[in-house]
Amino acid sequence: MRRRQLLESAAVAFSKKGYQSTTMDEVASLAGVTKPIIYQHFASKRALYNEIVTAAGNRLLVEIAAAAAKADNPRQRVELAFAAFFNLLANETNAFKLLLMSDMQEDRGLALALRAVENTTADLTYNFIEADIEGEHRMFLATAVVGMCMAVARQWLELLSQPDSPPPPTSDEASQMARRLADLAWAGLRAIHRE
């Protein structure tokens, strides 16, 4: 219970000021604990940060796979996968801000973790694409679909980071965005021909 509280408090602190500017004292204050308590659970600030990002990435992959498994057809699979993505973003805005907009992008370990999330999501998306094309080109298209989703998510998070930002998206808004993006992606994918 306390570990989860520390992770949530740290996600809030890091999302407000970034990794570099956030101190462990600030995280402790926000969590209502002393700094030694944090170090009982995490070896360093970097370890704390990495756990938040890794957990967010893992939740994303699990939710997308579970949502896609409920679909009756490929078009619905795309929409449900997008809906899972945007609903997680709406419900865990701070963690996803760290995952997608981190000031640690130059950190090789974090960059590799984010790349792994993108690659695994592209692997899942690959199976949604039923165009009769070469496997390599199908993977390129899957990567493009994932990139489109990530770009929209980053734009949404950037908007939420503004001083006069709107509240985080509701579940209905996340579902609406998923439908619209799925329409765009599906229209494009249906236009793909072998020749």
FENQUIZI-V794213 format. One line per field, one symbol per residue. burial: + if it has 9 or more other C-alpha atoms within 8 Angstrom, else -. Layout:
BEGIN
burial->???
END
This chain:
BEGIN
burial->----+++-+++++++-+++--+---++++++-+++--++--+----++++-+++-+++-++-+++-++--+--+++++++++++++++++--++++++++++--+----++-++--++++++++++-++-+------++-+++-++--++--++--+-++-------------++-+++-+++-++--+------
END
